[in-house]
């Protein structure tokens, strides 16, 4: 169980606050299906090993773009803000140190993403994750602010 706030996951910290964290990069998400495909290619990647603090299942990861809204569990609403840029700190999770394997520029659809938190709350392991249209996301944001 983790509490998700506009500053990120409570108890989670980033080494490099200049390039990680803050409201526009409060959450870093990645797909378990992408991780499993990378493992099948021979990479030693595991959930959390490349800096993501939320691993999701069941989304068409390659279709996810900045601006998309995701509902984590029943209450936490996030908006994807940007693709992450891979850095040398994650090279140990990749065969031959090829951390560029998760670069959006070199391999579209394989990048982790950053997101801002629009509605805070608690998430739990195995919570469902759903992609929402903008109208539904606006309704949830308005309801949470009442």
TAFEN-V491965 format. One record per helix or strand. SS is the DSSP state (helix for helix, strand for strand). FROM is the first residue (numbers start at 1). LEN is the number of residues. If there is no record, write none. Layout:
ss=SS from=FROM len=LEN
ss=SS from=FROM len=LEN
This chain:
ss=strand from=2 len=4
ss=strand from=8 len=2
ss=helix from=23 len=3
ss=strand from=27 len=5
ss=helix from=32 len=9
ss=strand from=54 len=3
ss=helix from=61 len=3
ss=strand from=69 len=4
ss=strand from=76 len=8
ss=helix from=88 len=6
ss=helix from=95 len=3
ss=helix from=99 len=4
ss=strand from=113 len=7
ss=strand from=121 len=3
ss=strand from=129 len=4
ss=helix from=134 len=11
